Amino acid sequence: MLPTTILAAQKLAALLTTSSAIQHQISSMSAENGVDIPLIGADQVFLSSAPAGMADLQQELGYPRISVFSTKVKNTQIEKFRTLSGIVIVSAEIAATADLLSDVDTWIHYYVEAITNILRENRGDWGDGIFYSGAYDVDVQAPKTGAGGFLQLARINFEVGVSRN
């Protein structure tokens, strides 16, 4: 059985990549608003908690990209007869770059909206004893120089309920 922290992150990665969901969300918003936004393909969604600077050392990682990982487990024992009954905090970190500051500062918000749209559409039972209520937090960092231009990061954090033996 997979560790719960990996399983929870894999569930989110699957939501983003199945049927090219993240690409369709970005493409749809791009067309609707008349803005040209680079798409995030399924091959740019990774299970990794490596920070942007370290991830840049990996040749297969490009921009824009999404890193999905779990940051915390809390076994509250709400269900007394389960070995794990509580929450896992899952994060999706988006990294985007552009030559122009105005581009990266616009694109990051579209990427955040695309992921949160997918989360809102998938409230409920994710299978394997993992449940998502629909709540999330977003932290958008200020752009900085890096990656051959300007780099901007945003992180979406949310809790999933876990009930497993």
Secondary structure by P-SEA (a helix, b strand, c coil): cccaaaaaaaaaaaaacccaaaaaaaaaaaaaaccccccccccccccccccaaaaaacccccccbbbbbbcccccccccccccccbbbbbbbbbbbbcccaaaaaaaaaaaaaaaaaaaaaccccccccbbbcccbbbbbbccccccccbbbbbbbbbbbbbbcc
